[in-house]
Amino acid sequence: MVQVHMDFSLEGRVLAEDIYNAYGVLLLSKGTVLTSKEIAKLKGNGFQSVNVKEIPHNQEDDRYLRKQFQQISANKHLVETYMDATQTLKNLYTSVTHQYMPPINEFEQLYETLRDQVISQRDLFRSLYLLEGSENYTYRHSINVGILSAIISNLMGMPQEQVQMMGVAGLLHDIGKMLVPAEIVMKPDRLTEEEFEIMKLHTVHGYDLFKKSGEFPEVFAQIALLHHERMDGSGYPEKRKGDKIPLSCQIVAVADMFDAICSDRIYKERTSPFEAAQLLWNDACEGKLNPRIVSSFMQSIISMYIGSRALLSNGDEVEIVLIYADEPMRPLVRKGTEYLDLRNRRDLHLQKMIL
């Protein structure tokens, strides 16, 4: 438990004790996940500080994330651009909880900043999956999905106008989560079946937000609604199959899944991009994801990691030397002077990337 000053930066933190007003009336219970509404309520009742649970060691604040990023990337300006973009998106998303949908041009401006200063930087993009911690996961995830959606769209040969629209739509694919109870979105454990059913409604909430706005192209509503659909009909919310799922939604589905697997979550640690690529390819082979999208994406993303250091599943630290076209997920690696072809060592895999 730690006592902190009462302000809106506490959004997402968990109360460590019951909160009563001056008349002994319970305002908020221990374990409540603070939202802007609860924070405003406490400030309105004169609270200047509050006791919240300490952030677990694997949930780092922005200051630590910036420090990590600066160790990974030598370009301080790019570091600041990415972290500032995450905060900007958080502010825009939070507006939805106050019954205000920001205009599309604010998201377009954010994407253009990312496009010009982040997406084009191969090393910085590669560094995203070295960052530890699940703090601000929803917003970092949305930034990353916007970046990945634009990259995949470009690989698929889409016109640049469509690539830009896919990037902006990727930033907004999860905006419906702002209308899901915070205690479910921020729950530090796996969701119960009942909670997961509520969480799944973020797709419908996102669709409704875009439809009510009337300002966003139809593709935004489609992506918000259908990015969890799967080609074999096993997804949600409509259990669509095959070409009944728009290509734009198939692209964001791949970007969304890849980033979720590669990122730290409140309840699980990240896995390596190589493991993520293998899981995506498995789903493509099982008919869940579009194999053309997954194949193009894997070849491009995995090639970025030549020269990077990684941790093998046996604990050895290695350098990635060569990516094989036939099995990009199982590269040639080097430990000191010893070379190891992971195509011939099925008992080993790249567990995570390291500095």
Backbone torsions as a table, in degrees:
resi	resn	phi	psi	omega
1	MET	NA	141.1	179.6
2	VAL	-142.8	139.4	178.3
3	GLN	-89.4	129.1	-176.8
4	VAL	-131.9	155.3	177.6
5	HIS	-66.9	140.5	-177.3
6	MET	-79.6	109.7	171.2
7	ASP	-155.0	176.5	-171.7
8	PHE	-74.4	-6.5	174.9
9	SER	-70.7	-9.7	-179.5
10	LEU	-81.0	-1.7	-179.6
11	GLU	-54.6	128.2	-179.0
12	GLY	96.6	-14.7	177.6
13	ARG	-77.9	160.8	-173.3
14	VAL	-112.4	129.6	178.9
15	LEU	-64.2	137.2	-179.0
16	ALA	-95.1	-5.4	-178.8
17	GLU	-157.5	162.8	174.6
18	ASP	-65.9	145.3	179.7
19	ILE	-116.4	124.7	180.0
20	TYR	-116.5	150.8	175.0
21	ASN	-84.9	-174.9	-175.0
22	ALA	-65.0	-17.0	-178.9
23	TYR	-100.7	8.2	177.4
24	GLY	82.1	11.8	178.7
25	VAL	-85.6	132.2	179.7
26	LEU	-68.0	121.5	177.4
27	LEU	-92.5	-48.7	-179.1
28	LEU	-143.1	143.6	-177.5
29	SER	-91.4	154.1	173.3
30	LYS	-54.8	137.1	179.7
31	GLY	94.6	-6.7	178.1
32	THR	-65.2	131.8	173.5
33	VAL	-83.3	119.1	-174.8
34	LEU	-71.0	128.3	171.0
35	THR	-113.6	175.0	179.4
36	SER	-60.1	-31.3	179.9
37	LYS	-66.0	-46.4	-179.7
38	GLU	-67.0	-39.0	179.9
39	ILE	-63.1	-43.2	178.1
40	ALA	-62.1	-37.9	178.8
41	LYS	-62.7	-44.7	-179.7
42	LEU	-67.9	-42.2	178.2
43	LYS	-63.2	-38.3	178.7
44	GLY	-65.4	-24.3	177.8
45	ASN	-93.8	10.8	172.6
46	GLY	87.8	7.8	-179.6
47	PHE	-74.9	127.9	178.4
48	GLN	-103.4	-15.3	177.3
49	SER	-150.0	166.3	-178.1
50	VAL	-155.6	152.0	176.9
51	ASN	-93.5	123.5	178.7
52	VAL	-123.6	162.1	177.3
53	LYS	-70.2	144.3	177.6
54	GLU	-66.9	146.3	177.8
55	ILE	-71.4	128.3	176.6
56	PRO	-56.6	157.9	-172.6
57	HIS	-59.5	-23.6	-177.3
58	ASN	-93.0	6.0	176.8
59	GLN	-114.2	102.4	-172.7
60	GLU	-99.7	150.9	177.8
61	ASP	-84.0	174.7	-175.5
62	ASP	-59.2	-35.6	-178.9
63	ARG	-61.2	-42.4	-179.9
64	TYR	-69.0	-38.5	179.0
65	LEU	-62.8	-41.0	177.8
66	ARG	-63.0	-40.3	179.4
67	LYS	-63.8	-43.4	177.6
68	GLN	-59.3	-47.7	-176.5
69	PHE	-61.5	-38.5	-179.2
70	GLN	-68.3	-29.0	175.1
71	GLN	-71.9	-32.0	-177.0
72	ILE	-80.6	-43.7	-175.1
73	SER	-117.1	135.2	-179.1
74	ALA	-79.5	-13.1	-175.7
75	ASN	-93.2	96.8	-175.6
76	LYS	-61.0	-36.8	-178.2
77	HIS	-61.5	-41.6	179.8
78	LEU	-67.8	-36.5	176.3
79	VAL	-58.8	-50.1	-178.5
80	GLU	-63.1	-38.6	179.5
81	THR	-60.5	-46.5	-179.0
82	TYR	-65.0	-46.9	-177.3
83	MET	-68.6	-37.5	176.9
84	ASP	-66.8	-36.2	177.7
85	ALA	-63.2	-39.1	178.2
86	THR	-62.7	-43.5	178.9
87	GLN	-67.1	-39.4	178.2
88	THR	-62.0	-44.4	179.5
89	LEU	-64.6	-38.6	177.3
90	LYS	-58.7	-44.2	179.2
91	ASN	-63.4	-41.5	179.7
92	LEU	-66.7	-44.2	178.2
93	TYR	-61.1	-44.1	-176.4
94	THR	-62.2	-27.5	177.8
95	SER	-56.4	-31.3	-178.2
96	VAL	-63.5	-33.6	179.3
97	THR	-69.7	-15.6	176.8
98	HIS	-102.1	22.9	176.4
99	GLN	62.9	33.2	178.6
100	TYR	-131.9	123.8	176.7
101	MET	-101.0	112.3	-179.3
102	PRO	-59.3	151.7	179.2
103	PRO	-67.8	155.3	-174.7
104	ILE	-60.0	-31.8	-175.4
105	ASN	-64.6	-25.6	178.2
106	GLU	-68.4	-37.2	177.8
107	PHE	-74.7	-35.3	177.4
108	GLU	-63.7	-41.4	178.4
109	GLN	-63.4	-39.6	178.6
110	LEU	-64.0	-44.7	179.0
111	TYR	-62.8	-42.3	-178.5
112	GLU	-61.9	-35.8	175.6
113	THR	-63.8	-44.3	178.6
114	LEU	-65.0	-42.4	-178.8
115	ARG	-60.8	-46.2	-174.1
116	ASP	-75.5	-29.9	-170.5
117	GLN	-119.0	-12.6	-177.0
118	VAL	-121.3	-54.1	-172.9
119	ILE	-57.8	-35.4	-177.8
120	SER	-76.6	-8.6	-176.2
121	GLN	-96.3	99.0	-176.7
122	ARG	-55.3	-47.7	-176.6
123	ASP	-67.1	-38.9	-179.4
124	LEU	-66.5	-43.0	178.7
125	PHE	-60.8	-42.7	178.5
126	ARG	-60.0	-30.3	-177.1
127	SER	-73.4	-19.1	-177.2
128	LEU	-55.4	-36.1	-174.7
129	TYR	-94.5	17.2	167.3
130	LEU	-102.1	-13.7	-179.9
131	LEU	-69.1	133.7	178.1
132	GLU	-101.4	158.0	174.5
133	GLY	102.7	148.5	-177.4
134	SER	-107.6	5.2	179.2
135	GLU	-59.1	135.5	179.9
136	ASN	59.5	32.4	-175.2
137	TYR	-55.5	-48.2	-175.5
138	THR	-55.3	-41.0	-174.9
139	TYR	-79.7	-41.8	175.5
140	ARG	-62.8	-41.2	178.2
141	HIS	-60.1	-44.0	-178.8
142	SER	-66.4	-39.8	174.9
143	ILE	-59.4	-48.8	-177.2
144	ASN	-63.9	-40.3	179.2
145	VAL	-66.0	-35.6	175.0
146	GLY	-62.5	-45.0	178.1
147	ILE	-61.9	-49.0	-177.4
148	LEU	-64.8	-39.3	-179.4
149	SER	-63.2	-39.3	177.8
150	ALA	-66.9	-42.3	179.4
151	ILE	-62.1	-46.8	-179.2
152	ILE	-63.7	-43.5	-180.0
153	SER	-60.0	-39.6	177.7
154	ASN	-65.5	-42.1	177.8
155	LEU	-62.6	-31.3	-179.0
156	MET	-80.6	0.0	175.9
157	GLY	81.7	19.9	179.3
158	MET	-70.3	150.7	173.7
159	PRO	-60.0	151.6	-175.2
160	GLN	-60.2	-30.3	177.6
161	GLU	-63.8	-40.8	177.7
162	GLN	-71.7	-35.9	177.3
163	VAL	-58.6	-44.7	179.8
164	GLN	-63.7	-44.4	-179.4
165	MET	-62.0	-38.3	178.1
166	MET	-65.9	-37.8	177.4
167	GLY	-63.1	-44.9	179.9
168	VAL	-66.6	-43.5	179.9
169	ALA	-64.1	-35.0	177.0
170	GLY	-61.9	-38.9	177.6
171	LEU	-59.3	-29.2	-171.3
172	LEU	-106.2	5.0	-172.3
173	HIS	-60.7	-29.8	-175.7
174	ASP	-106.2	16.7	-174.7
175	ILE	-62.7	-23.0	177.1
176	GLY	-63.3	-19.1	178.5
177	LYS	-64.5	-20.5	179.4
178	MET	-69.0	-13.8	178.4
179	LEU	-105.9	8.3	172.8
180	VAL	-96.9	139.9	-179.6
181	PRO	-50.0	132.5	-176.3
182	ALA	-59.4	-33.0	-178.6
183	GLU	-66.6	-20.2	175.3
184	ILE	-86.2	-47.1	-180.0
185	VAL	-61.1	-37.6	-174.6
186	MET	-98.5	6.7	-176.6
187	LYS	-58.3	129.9	-176.3
188	PRO	-81.2	9.2	177.5
189	ASP	-131.0	170.8	175.4
190	ARG	-63.5	145.8	-178.2
191	LEU	-72.7	147.1	170.7
192	THR	-71.8	169.0	179.7
193	GLU	-59.4	-42.0	-179.8
194	GLU	-65.9	-42.5	178.7
195	GLU	-65.0	-37.4	179.7
196	PHE	-65.3	-36.3	177.2
197	GLU	-62.2	-37.8	176.8
198	ILE	-68.7	-43.2	179.3
199	MET	-59.3	-39.6	-178.7
200	LYS	-60.4	-21.5	179.9
201	LEU	-69.3	-10.3	178.4
202	HIS	-60.0	-27.1	178.5
203	THR	-66.4	-43.6	179.5
204	VAL	-70.1	-41.2	178.4
205	HIS	-59.8	-43.4	178.9
206	GLY	-62.3	-44.5	177.6
207	TYR	-57.3	-46.8	-178.5
208	ASP	-63.4	-39.3	179.4
209	LEU	-59.2	-45.6	-178.8
210	PHE	-69.7	-38.6	179.5
211	LYS	-65.2	-40.9	-179.9
212	LYS	-69.3	-33.4	-179.8
213	SER	-62.9	-46.5	-179.5
214	GLY	75.4	-1.3	-176.0
215	GLU	-99.8	-23.8	-173.2
216	PHE	-92.1	142.0	176.0
217	PRO	-57.1	156.3	-176.6
218	GLU	-56.3	-32.2	-177.0
219	VAL	-60.7	-29.5	178.9
220	PHE	-65.3	-45.4	178.9
221	ALA	-65.2	-41.1	179.3
222	GLN	-61.3	-45.5	-178.4
223	ILE	-65.8	-42.8	178.1
224	ALA	-59.2	-39.1	-176.5
225	LEU	-79.5	-37.3	-164.5
226	LEU	-113.9	8.4	-175.1
227	HIS	-72.7	-6.9	174.2
228	HIS	-105.5	7.8	174.8
229	GLU	-74.2	154.2	179.5
230	ARG	-127.8	149.5	-171.8
231	MET	-60.2	-25.9	-178.6
232	ASP	-92.4	5.8	178.6
233	GLY	85.9	9.4	-176.4
234	SER	-89.9	-1.0	-177.4
235	GLY	-88.1	-162.7	179.3
236	TYR	-146.4	161.6	10.5
237	PRO	-94.5	-10.1	-171.9
238	GLU	-107.9	-3.2	-179.4
239	LYS	53.5	43.7	177.3
240	ARG	-71.0	158.1	179.9
241	LYS	-126.2	152.4	168.7
242	GLY	48.1	-131.9	-175.4
243	ASP	-74.7	2.6	171.2
244	LYS	-73.9	-13.4	174.9
245	ILE	-97.9	119.0	-179.5
246	PRO	-56.7	148.1	-179.9
247	LEU	-56.5	-38.0	179.8
248	SER	-58.2	-39.8	-179.8
249	CYS	-72.8	-33.9	176.2
250	GLN	-64.4	-37.8	179.4
251	ILE	-66.3	-48.7	-179.1
252	VAL	-65.7	-31.5	176.9
253	ALA	-59.5	-42.7	179.3
254	VAL	-67.6	-45.8	179.4
255	ALA	-61.2	-43.8	-178.9
256	ASP	-62.7	-46.3	-178.2
257	MET	-67.7	-43.0	-179.2
258	PHE	-60.6	-47.8	-177.3
259	ASP	-67.6	-37.9	179.3
260	ALA	-61.8	-40.5	-179.1
261	ILE	-69.1	-38.2	-175.3
262	CYS	-81.9	-8.6	-174.2
263	SER	-104.6	149.5	170.3
264	ASP	-67.1	135.7	173.3
265	ARG	-114.9	167.4	178.9
266	ILE	-57.6	-35.7	-173.2
267	TYR	-107.7	2.5	178.3
268	LYS	-156.0	152.4	175.0
269	GLU	-84.6	156.3	-179.5
270	ARG	-69.4	162.5	170.5
271	THR	-116.0	170.9	-176.0
272	SER	-73.8	156.4	174.9
273	PRO	-57.8	-27.6	178.8
274	PHE	-70.3	-43.2	175.4
275	GLU	-64.3	-41.5	179.3
276	ALA	-60.6	-44.1	178.8
277	ALA	-61.3	-39.8	179.2
278	GLN	-64.8	-41.8	179.0
279	LEU	-64.9	-40.3	177.0
280	LEU	-63.7	-42.2	-179.8
281	TRP	-65.5	-37.7	176.3
282	ASN	-60.2	-43.6	179.0
283	ASP	-66.6	-34.8	177.1
284	ALA	-65.4	-42.4	179.8
285	CYS	-66.4	-29.0	178.9
286	GLU	-86.5	2.1	176.1
287	GLY	85.4	13.2	-178.4
288	LYS	-88.4	-36.0	-179.1
289	LEU	-119.4	156.2	179.7
290	ASN	-70.0	115.7	-175.7
291	PRO	-64.8	-28.7	179.2
292	ARG	-66.6	-40.8	178.5
293	ILE	-67.6	-47.8	-176.8
294	VAL	-62.6	-43.0	-178.3
295	SER	-63.3	-48.3	179.7
296	SER	-60.9	-43.0	-178.3
297	PHE	-65.6	-45.7	-178.4
298	MET	-59.8	-47.8	-177.4
299	GLN	-58.7	-40.8	-177.5
300	SER	-73.8	-49.1	-174.9
301	ILE	-67.9	-46.8	-174.9
302	ILE	-63.5	-34.7	-178.8
303	SER	-63.4	-19.9	179.2
304	MET	-67.8	-17.7	-170.8
305	TYR	-94.7	5.0	174.4
306	ILE	-62.4	128.6	-177.7
307	GLY	93.1	-8.5	179.4
308	SER	-82.1	159.1	177.1
309	ARG	-100.3	146.3	-177.2
310	ALA	-145.0	163.2	177.1
311	LEU	-106.6	123.8	176.0
312	LEU	-76.3	161.7	-179.8
313	SER	-64.8	-15.9	176.4
314	ASN	-93.0	4.5	177.7
315	GLY	95.0	-7.2	-179.8
316	ASP	-74.9	139.8	173.0
317	GLU	-91.1	130.5	-176.1
318	VAL	-136.1	165.2	173.5
319	GLU	-110.3	136.6	178.7
320	ILE	-81.7	121.7	-172.2
321	VAL	-104.2	-41.1	-172.7
322	LEU	-148.1	136.3	175.6
323	ILE	-103.5	123.9	-179.5
324	TYR	-85.8	134.0	-179.1
325	ALA	-63.6	-34.3	-176.8
326	ASP	-77.9	-28.1	178.0
327	GLU	-143.7	75.6	-175.6
328	PRO	-62.1	-22.3	-178.8
329	MET	-79.1	-8.8	-178.0
330	ARG	-126.8	78.0	-172.9
331	PRO	-79.4	175.9	169.4
332	LEU	-85.7	128.7	-179.1
333	VAL	-124.7	163.7	-178.9
334	ARG	-131.4	133.5	170.8
335	LYS	-119.6	105.1	-174.8
336	GLY	65.5	-118.4	178.7
337	THR	-100.5	0.3	-177.3
338	GLU	-96.4	130.5	177.7
339	TYR	-102.2	142.5	-177.3
340	LEU	-134.5	120.5	178.1
341	ASP	-91.9	107.7	-175.4
342	LEU	-69.0	-11.4	173.9
343	ARG	-67.5	-25.3	-179.5
344	ASN	-100.7	2.0	179.4
345	ARG	-126.7	77.9	-176.6
346	ARG	-70.4	-12.4	178.9
347	ASP	-81.4	-7.8	-178.6
348	LEU	-119.8	152.8	172.7
349	HIS	-150.6	162.0	177.2
350	LEU	-78.0	112.7	-173.4
351	GLN	-80.3	-45.9	176.8
352	LYS	-160.9	158.7	177.2
353	MET	-83.4	148.8	-179.5
354	ILE	-134.4	162.0	178.7
355	LEU	-69.9	NA	NA
